[in-house]
């Protein structure tokens, strides 16, 4: 073999063109970013479900605060509502959004749903404690529903719904106040103006 002799067959122009075509075929397509309108619809639809779920959850918490012995049916219903809120919280967390204001609304809704779920669990713990004490019974009798965070979630949904229905865009409701259940209280991690767990 003389110096400078190429080893093996050299790729032809047709071969190089085929390689370029294969590379383009294997290239991942660029994902299409959802429009703001579609993101808004997805968030509002989920908020509609969350607001609808609050009514039975509110009744379950209030039932745990009724005087006298509680039925097993009340315990089952509270457990069912806790699971419903848990699933909604997970779906809210996993919703893919890119618009900054919608992401902020999503995070706020997640905190409110977490508070609702915490409130139901607290009601169950107070109502079905294995070691009844006067102070626990007094706290149980203060249960009166989900409190103000439920109203905040509804207002958030309404603000976003008005934009979905074609009204002028409005800023989602800012966090306001702490939750109350006849005797005002806070969920774990509650900060000023933001009810519920962070």
Secondary structure, DSSP 8 states (H G I E B T S, - for coil): --TT---S----HHHHHHHHHHHHHHS--------HHHHHHHHHHHHHHHHHHHHHHHHHHHHHTSSS---HHHHHHHHHHHHHHHHHHHHHHH-----HHHHHHHHHHHHHHHHHHHHHHHHHHHHT-SS--HHHHHHHTT--SS-HHHHHHHHHHHHHHHHHTTS---------S--BSSSB---TT-BTTB-S--
